[in-house]
Amino acid sequence: MKRILASDLVIIADFMFMAMEKNEANLFFQFVNKLYGQASIILTSNKGPEDWGELLCDPAITIAILDRILHKSEVIKLSGDSFRLKHRETIFGSN
């Protein structure tokens, strides 16, 4: 954990893939709060911030996390077909 907190950049991939329990959301808030202002964060998610409240199970923690993540951030929303699925060969053949 010390090594991660000392990093200049932290990448969190596939965030909110699964719902968190309240204690996990609290631990994640503490993590983000420690990184806030001292490291850059790249976060990828298949859920928009409007869906996080339901998945984090605590509106107050959700707002606090989003406040720190979205402050001084650039949000990039990608849409369209998945590159991995589009170019993947399956048991049914290739596209």
CNS distance restraints for C-alpha pairs under 8 A (distance, minus, plus):
assign (resid   1 and name CA) (resid   5 and name CA) 6.14 0.50 0.50
assign (resid   2 and name CA) (resid   6 and name CA) 6.10 0.50 0.50
assign (resid   3 and name CA) (resid   7 and name CA) 6.45 0.50 0.50
assign (resid   4 and name CA) (resid  10 and name CA) 7.12 0.50 0.50
assign (resid   5 and name CA) (resid  34 and name CA) 7.24 0.50 0.50
assign (resid   5 and name CA) (resid  35 and name CA) 6.30 0.50 0.50
assign (resid   5 and name CA) (resid  39 and name CA) 7.86 0.50 0.50
assign (resid   7 and name CA) (resid  39 and name CA) 6.53 0.50 0.50
assign (resid   8 and name CA) (resid  38 and name CA) 7.25 0.50 0.50
assign (resid   8 and name CA) (resid  39 and name CA) 4.69 0.50 0.50
assign (resid   8 and name CA) (resid  40 and name CA) 6.08 0.50 0.50
assign (resid   9 and name CA) (resid  39 and name CA) 5.45 0.50 0.50
assign (resid   9 and name CA) (resid  40 and name CA) 4.67 0.50 0.50
assign (resid   9 and name CA) (resid  41 and name CA) 5.77 0.50 0.50
assign (resid   9 and name CA) (resid  42 and name CA) 7.56 0.50 0.50
assign (resid  10 and name CA) (resid  39 and name CA) 7.00 0.50 0.50
assign (resid  10 and name CA) (resid  40 and name CA) 6.28 0.50 0.50
assign (resid  10 and name CA) (resid  41 and name CA) 4.92 0.50 0.50
assign (resid  10 and name CA) (resid  42 and name CA) 6.35 0.50 0.50
assign (resid  11 and name CA) (resid  41 and name CA) 5.78 0.50 0.50
assign (resid  11 and name CA) (resid  42 and name CA) 4.68 0.50 0.50
assign (resid  11 and name CA) (resid  43 and name CA) 5.88 0.50 0.50
assign (resid  12 and name CA) (resid  41 and name CA) 7.44 0.50 0.50
assign (resid  12 and name CA) (resid  42 and name CA) 6.17 0.50 0.50
assign (resid  12 and name CA) (resid  43 and name CA) 4.71 0.50 0.50
assign (resid  12 and name CA) (resid  44 and name CA) 6.38 0.50 0.50
assign (resid  13 and name CA) (resid  42 and name CA) 7.94 0.50 0.50
assign (resid  13 and name CA) (resid  43 and name CA) 5.77 0.50 0.50
assign (resid  13 and name CA) (resid  44 and name CA) 4.83 0.50 0.50
assign (resid  13 and name CA) (resid  45 and name CA) 6.79 0.50 0.50
assign (resid  14 and name CA) (resid  43 and name CA) 7.60 0.50 0.50
assign (resid  14 and name CA) (resid  44 and name CA) 5.25 0.50 0.50
assign (resid  14 and name CA) (resid  45 and name CA) 4.72 0.50 0.50
assign (resid  14 and name CA) (resid  46 and name CA) 6.72 0.50 0.50
assign (resid  15 and name CA) (resid  43 and name CA) 6.87 0.50 0.50
assign (resid  15 and name CA) (resid  44 and name CA) 5.98 0.50 0.50
assign (resid  15 and name CA) (resid  45 and name CA) 4.79 0.50 0.50
assign (resid  15 and name CA) (resid  46 and name CA) 7.50 0.50 0.50
assign (resid  16 and name CA) (resid  20 and name CA) 7.79 0.50 0.50
assign (resid  16 and name CA) (resid  45 and name CA) 6.08 0.50 0.50
assign (resid  16 and name CA) (resid  46 and name CA) 7.15 0.50 0.50
assign (resid  16 and name CA) (resid  47 and name CA) 6.56 0.50 0.50
assign (resid  16 and name CA) (resid  52 and name CA) 7.21 0.50 0.50
assign (resid  16 and name CA) (resid  55 and name CA) 6.97 0.50 0.50
assign (resid  17 and name CA) (resid  45 and name CA) 6.96 0.50 0.50
assign (resid  17 and name CA) (resid  46 and name CA) 6.77 0.50 0.50
assign (resid  17 and name CA) (resid  47 and name CA) 7.72 0.50 0.50
assign (resid  18 and name CA) (resid  55 and name CA) 7.34 0.50 0.50
assign (resid  19 and name CA) (resid  54 and name CA) 7.97 0.50 0.50
assign (resid  19 and name CA) (resid  55 and name CA) 4.40 0.50 0.50
assign (resid  19 and name CA) (resid  56 and name CA) 6.13 0.50 0.50
assign (resid  19 and name CA) (resid  57 and name CA) 7.98 0.50 0.50
assign (resid  20 and name CA) (resid  24 and name CA) 5.77 0.50 0.50
assign (resid  20 and name CA) (resid  25 and name CA) 5.94 0.50 0.50
assign (resid  20 and name CA) (resid  55 and name CA) 6.10 0.50 0.50
assign (resid  20 and name CA) (resid  56 and name CA) 5.23 0.50 0.50
assign (resid  20 and name CA) (resid  57 and name CA) 7.13 0.50 0.50
assign (resid  21 and name CA) (resid  25 and name CA) 6.27 0.50 0.50
assign (resid  21 and name CA) (resid  56 and name CA) 6.65 0.50 0.50
assign (resid  21 and name CA) (resid  57 and name CA) 6.65 0.50 0.50
assign (resid  22 and name CA) (resid  26 and name CA) 6.22 0.50 0.50
assign (resid  22 and name CA) (resid  56 and name CA) 6.55 0.50 0.50
assign (resid  22 and name CA) (resid  57 and name CA) 5.83 0.50 0.50
assign (resid  22 and name CA) (resid  58 and name CA) 6.57 0.50 0.50
assign (resid  23 and name CA) (resid  27 and name CA) 6.27 0.50 0.50
assign (resid  24 and name CA) (resid  28 and name CA) 6.15 0.50 0.50
assign (resid  25 and name CA) (resid  29 and name CA) 6.14 0.50 0.50
assign (resid  25 and name CA) (resid  56 and name CA) 5.76 0.50 0.50
assign (resid  25 and name CA) (resid  57 and name CA) 7.84 0.50 0.50
assign (resid  25 and name CA) (resid  58 and name CA) 7.87 0.50 0.50
assign (resid  25 and name CA) (resid  61 and name CA) 7.02 0.50 0.50
assign (resid  26 and name CA) (resid  30 and name CA) 6.35 0.50 0.50
assign (resid  26 and name CA) (resid  61 and name CA) 6.73 0.50 0.50
assign (resid  27 and name CA) (resid  31 and name CA) 6.27 0.50 0.50
assign (resid  28 and name CA) (resid  32 and name CA) 6.18 0.50 0.50
assign (resid  29 and name CA) (resid  33 and name CA) 5.90 0.50 0.50
assign (resid  29 and name CA) (resid  61 and name CA) 6.80 0.50 0.50
assign (resid  29 and name CA) (resid  64 and name CA) 7.34 0.50 0.50
assign (resid  29 and name CA) (resid  65 and name CA) 5.60 0.50 0.50
assign (resid  30 and name CA) (resid  34 and name CA) 6.22 0.50 0.50
assign (resid  31 and name CA) (resid  35 and name CA) 6.44 0.50 0.50
assign (resid  32 and name CA) (resid  36 and name CA) 5.92 0.50 0.50
assign (resid  32 and name CA) (resid  65 and name CA) 6.90 0.50 0.50
assign (resid  32 and name CA) (resid  68 and name CA) 7.25 0.50 0.50
assign (resid  32 and name CA) (resid  69 and name CA) 7.51 0.50 0.50
assign (resid  33 and name CA) (resid  65 and name CA) 7.71 0.50 0.50
assign (resid  33 and name CA) (resid  68 and name CA) 7.02 0.50 0.50
assign (resid  34 and name CA) (resid  38 and name CA) 7.94 0.50 0.50
assign (resid  35 and name CA) (resid  39 and name CA) 5.45 0.50 0.50
assign (resid  35 and name CA) (resid  40 and name CA) 7.83 0.50 0.50
assign (resid  36 and name CA) (resid  68 and name CA) 6.32 0.50 0.50
assign (resid  36 and name CA) (resid  69 and name CA) 7.65 0.50 0.50
assign (resid  41 and name CA) (resid  69 and name CA) 7.73 0.50 0.50
assign (resid  47 and name CA) (resid  51 and name CA) 6.10 0.50 0.50
assign (resid  47 and name CA) (resid  52 and name CA) 7.14 0.50 0.50
assign (resid  48 and name CA) (resid  52 and name CA) 6.97 0.50 0.50
assign (resid  49 and name CA) (resid  53 and name CA) 7.86 0.50 0.50
assign (resid  49 and name CA) (resid  66 and name CA) 7.40 0.50 0.50
assign (resid  51 and name CA) (resid  55 and name CA) 6.85 0.50 0.50
assign (resid  52 and name CA) (resid  56 and name CA) 5.88 0.50 0.50
assign (resid  52 and name CA) (resid  62 and name CA) 6.63 0.50 0.50
assign (resid  53 and name CA) (resid  57 and name CA) 6.06 0.50 0.50
assign (resid  53 and name CA) (resid  58 and name CA) 6.25 0.50 0.50
assign (resid  53 and name CA) (resid  59 and name CA) 5.33 0.50 0.50
assign (resid  53 and name CA) (resid  62 and name CA) 5.51 0.50 0.50
assign (resid  53 and name CA) (resid  63 and name CA) 7.97 0.50 0.50
assign (resid  54 and name CA) (resid  58 and name CA) 7.56 0.50 0.50
assign (resid  54 and name CA) (resid  59 and name CA) 7.93 0.50 0.50
assign (resid  56 and name CA) (resid  61 and name CA) 7.69 0.50 0.50
assign (resid  56 and name CA) (resid  62 and name CA) 6.44 0.50 0.50
assign (resid  58 and name CA) (resid  62 and name CA) 6.14 0.50 0.50
assign (resid  59 and name CA) (resid  63 and name CA) 6.16 0.50 0.50
assign (resid  60 and name CA) (resid  64 and name CA) 6.27 0.50 0.50
assign (resid  61 and name CA) (resid  65 and name CA) 6.06 0.50 0.50
assign (resid  62 and name CA) (resid  66 and name CA) 6.09 0.50 0.50
assign (resid  63 and name CA) (resid  67 and name CA) 5.91 0.50 0.50
assign (resid  64 and name CA) (resid  68 and name CA) 6.47 0.50 0.50
assign (resid  65 and name CA) (resid  69 and name CA) 6.13 0.50 0.50
assign (resid  66 and name CA) (resid  70 and name CA) 5.63 0.50 0.50
assign (resid  67 and name CA) (resid  71 and name CA) 5.95 0.50 0.50
assign (resid  69 and name CA) (resid  73 and name CA) 7.00 0.50 0.50
assign (resid  70 and name CA) (resid  74 and name CA) 7.62 0.50 0.50
assign (resid  70 and name CA) (resid  75 and name CA) 7.88 0.50 0.50
assign (resid  81 and name CA) (resid  85 and name CA) 7.65 0.50 0.50
assign (resid  81 and name CA) (resid  86 and name CA) 6.78 0.50 0.50
assign (resid  82 and name CA) (resid  86 and name CA) 5.94 0.50 0.50
assign (resid  83 and name CA) (resid  87 and name CA) 6.21 0.50 0.50
assign (resid  84 and name CA) (resid  88 and name CA) 5.94 0.50 0.50
assign (resid  86 and name CA) (resid  95 and name CA) 7.17 0.50 0.50
assign (resid  87 and name CA) (resid  94 and name CA) 7.79 0.50 0.50
assign (resid  87 and name CA) (resid  95 and name CA) 6.93 0.50 0.50
assign (resid  88 and name CA) (resid  94 and name CA) 6.74 0.50 0.50
assign (resid  88 and name CA) (resid  95 and name CA) 7.47 0.50 0.50
assign (resid  89 and name CA) (resid  93 and name CA) 5.78 0.50 0.50
assign (resid  89 and name CA) (resid  94 and name CA) 4.41 0.50 0.50
assign (resid  89 and name CA) (resid  95 and name CA) 6.96 0.50 0.50
assign (resid  90 and name CA) (resid  94 and name CA) 6.21 0.50 0.50
